[in-house]
Amino acid sequence: MAPVPTAVAVPVKAFARAKMRLSPVLGPQERAALAARMAEAVLAAARPLPVYVVCDDPGVAAWAERNDARVLSTPGLGLNGAVDRALEVLEEMGYDRVVVAHGDLPLATQLAWLADVEGVVLVPDRRDDGTNVISLPTGCGFRFAYGPGSLARHREEAARTGLPWRVVHDDRLGWDVDLPADMLGGA
C-alpha cells in the first residue's frame, strides 16, 4: 500500500499578540520568545512530514520560512476559519490527510504517527477541554470549533462526518501553555 500523503498544519498567532494570559508573569518580549520556542518544538515534532504554518502575520510568515516551513496565509479569518481554509488548500494541493497541531505544545514529539491513523483522531489538552491536535482526512467536511470546550464540539463534529473517530490521550501532546501554572510542565 502506498503511503497516504499527509501534511501538518500549525496555526501560529502573531508572536507579539501570543500568550496574553501569561502577562502576569512574563513581559511582551518574553511571551513572544516563549511562543516562538514552543512553535519551533512543534515544527521539529512534525518532521519529516511537510509542514505548513497557518498565519496572518508577516513576522510569523518570515519566521516560518526561516524554519523551513511553508506558509499558508489566512488573513482576517480567525483561528477556526484559518484552519478550515488550510484544510481546503491542502486538499487542493493533493494531500489526503492533515494533522493540525497547535503551536503552543512545548513537549511535542513525533507527530508522524498521526499520518497512519484511520478516520478522525482528536488529541485533547490535559484538562479534556481543548483540542491540541486533530488528524483527519481532507474532504471529510469537518468544521473546526476551537475555543473553550472545543473537545466536546470536535467530538460531535467527528461523529457528524460519519467517519470512525477516537480520542487519544497523549501526555506530551496534551501539555499546552495557556496559563502561568502551565509553564511548570516544561515550557
C-alpha positions as CSV (number, residue, x, y, z in Angstrom):
1,M,0.0,0.0,0.0
2,A,1.4,3.4,-1.0
3,P,1.8,5.9,1.8
4,V,-1.0,8.5,2.1
5,P,0.3,12.0,1.6
6,T,-0.1,13.8,4.9
7,A,0.8,17.4,5.8
8,V,1.0,19.1,9.2
9,A,-0.7,22.4,9.6
10,V,0.5,24.5,12.6
11,P,-1.7,27.6,13.4
12,V,0.5,30.3,14.8
13,K,-0.7,33.6,16.2
14,A,1.5,36.8,15.8
15,F,4.2,36.4,18.4
16,A,3.6,39.9,19.7
17,R,-0.1,39.0,20.5
18,A,0.6,35.5,21.7
19,K,0.1,34.2,25.2
20,M,-1.5,37.3,26.7
21,R,-2.8,35.3,29.7
22,L,0.8,34.9,30.7
23,S,1.2,38.6,31.1
24,P,1.1,38.4,35.0
25,V,4.4,36.5,34.9
26,L,6.0,37.4,31.5
27,G,6.6,40.7,29.7
28,P,5.8,41.1,26.0
29,Q,9.3,40.1,24.7
30,E,9.4,37.1,27.0
31,R,5.9,36.0,25.8
32,A,6.9,36.4,22.2
33,A,10.1,34.4,22.7
34,L,8.3,31.7,24.5
35,A,5.7,31.4,21.8
36,A,8.4,31.2,19.1
37,R,10.3,28.5,21.1
38,M,7.1,26.4,21.6
39,A,6.2,26.7,17.9
40,E,9.7,25.6,16.9
41,A,9.2,22.5,19.0
42,V,6.0,21.7,17.1
43,L,7.7,22.2,13.8
44,A,10.5,19.8,14.8
45,A,7.9,17.3,16.0
46,A,6.2,17.4,12.6
47,R,9.2,16.4,10.6
48,P,9.7,14.5,8.3
49,L,6.1,15.4,7.2
50,P,5.6,18.6,5.1
51,V,4.9,21.4,7.5
52,Y,2.6,24.5,6.8
53,V,2.4,27.4,9.2
54,V,-1.1,28.8,9.1
55,C,-0.9,32.5,10.0
56,D,-1.9,36.0,9.2
57,D,1.2,37.8,10.4
58,P,4.2,38.8,8.1
59,G,6.6,38.3,11.0
60,V,5.3,34.8,11.7
61,A,5.5,34.0,7.9
62,A,9.1,35.1,7.8
63,W,9.9,33.1,10.9
64,A,8.2,30.0,9.3
65,E,10.3,30.3,6.2
66,R,13.5,30.7,8.3
67,N,12.4,27.4,10.0
68,D,11.9,25.6,6.7
69,A,8.1,25.5,6.9
70,R,5.8,26.6,4.1
71,V,3.3,29.4,4.8
72,L,-0.5,29.4,4.4
73,S,-1.5,33.0,4.8
74,T,-5.1,33.3,6.1
75,P,-5.6,37.0,6.9
76,G,-8.8,38.0,8.8
77,L,-10.2,34.5,9.2
78,G,-9.7,33.9,12.9
79,L,-8.5,30.5,14.1
80,N,-11.4,28.4,13.0
81,G,-11.7,30.0,9.6
82,A,-8.0,29.8,9.1
83,V,-7.8,26.1,9.9
84,D,-10.9,25.4,7.7
85,R,-9.2,27.2,4.9
86,A,-5.9,25.5,5.4
87,L,-7.6,22.1,5.2
88,E,-9.2,23.2,1.9
89,V,-5.9,24.4,0.4
90,L,-4.0,21.3,1.4
91,E,-6.7,19.2,-0.2
92,E,-6.3,21.2,-3.4
93,M,-2.6,20.6,-3.2
94,G,-3.2,16.8,-3.2
95,Y,-2.9,15.9,0.5
96,D,-5.2,13.1,1.7
97,R,-4.7,13.8,5.4
98,V,-3.8,16.8,7.6
99,V,-2.6,16.8,11.1
100,V,-3.5,20.1,12.8
101,A,-1.1,20.7,15.7
102,H,-1.2,24.0,17.7
103,G,2.0,25.9,18.1
104,D,1.9,26.0,21.9
105,L,2.9,22.4,22.7
106,P,6.4,22.6,24.2
107,L,6.7,18.9,24.9
108,A,5.6,17.8,21.4
109,T,7.5,15.0,19.8
110,Q,6.8,12.8,16.8
111,L,3.6,13.8,15.1
112,A,4.2,11.4,12.2
113,W,2.3,8.5,13.8
114,L,-0.9,10.6,13.2
115,A,-0.4,10.2,9.5
116,D,-1.1,6.5,9.8
117,V,-4.5,6.6,11.6
118,E,-8.0,5.9,10.3
119,G,-10.8,8.5,10.3
120,V,-10.5,11.4,12.8
121,V,-8.2,11.4,15.8
122,L,-8.6,14.0,18.5
123,V,-5.8,14.7,21.0
124,P,-7.2,16.8,23.9
125,D,-5.4,19.0,26.3
126,R,-4.6,17.5,29.7
127,R,-7.9,19.1,31.1
128,D,-10.0,17.3,28.5
129,D,-11.4,20.6,27.5
130,G,-9.4,21.9,24.4
131,T,-8.2,20.1,21.3
132,N,-4.4,20.3,20.8
133,V,-4.1,18.0,17.8
134,I,-6.5,16.7,15.2
135,S,-5.7,14.2,12.5
136,L,-8.3,13.9,9.7
137,P,-8.8,13.2,6.1
138,T,-9.2,16.1,3.8
139,G,-12.6,16.5,2.1
140,C,-14.5,15.0,5.0
141,G,-16.5,18.2,5.7
142,F,-15.1,18.6,9.2
143,R,-15.6,22.1,10.6
144,F,-13.2,23.3,13.3
145,A,-14.7,24.9,16.5
146,Y,-11.7,25.9,18.7
147,G,-12.1,27.8,21.9
148,P,-13.1,26.8,25.5
149,G,-14.9,23.4,25.4
150,S,-13.6,22.6,21.9
151,L,-13.1,18.9,22.6
152,A,-16.8,18.3,23.1
153,R,-17.6,20.2,19.9
154,H,-14.9,18.4,17.9
155,R,-16.3,15.0,19.2
156,E,-19.7,15.9,17.9
157,E,-18.2,17.1,14.6
158,A,-16.2,14.0,14.2
159,A,-19.3,11.9,14.7
160,R,-21.2,14.0,12.3
161,T,-18.7,13.2,9.5
162,G,-19.7,9.5,9.7
163,L,-16.0,8.5,9.8
164,P,-14.6,6.4,12.5
165,W,-13.1,8.6,15.2
166,R,-11.4,8.4,18.6
167,V,-9.8,10.4,21.3
168,V,-6.2,9.7,22.1
169,H,-4.7,11.0,25.3
170,D,-1.0,11.8,25.0
171,D,0.8,13.4,27.9
172,R,3.3,15.2,25.7
173,L,0.8,16.5,23.1
174,G,-1.8,17.2,25.8
175,W,0.5,19.8,27.5
176,D,-0.2,23.2,26.1
177,V,0.8,26.6,27.7
178,D,-2.1,29.0,28.3
179,L,-1.8,30.0,31.9
180,P,1.1,30.8,34.2
181,A,0.6,27.4,36.0
182,D,1.1,25.6,32.7
183,M,4.7,26.8,32.5
184,L,5.7,24.4,35.2
185,G,5.3,21.5,32.9
186,G,8.3,22.1,30.6
187,A,7.8,25.3,28.7
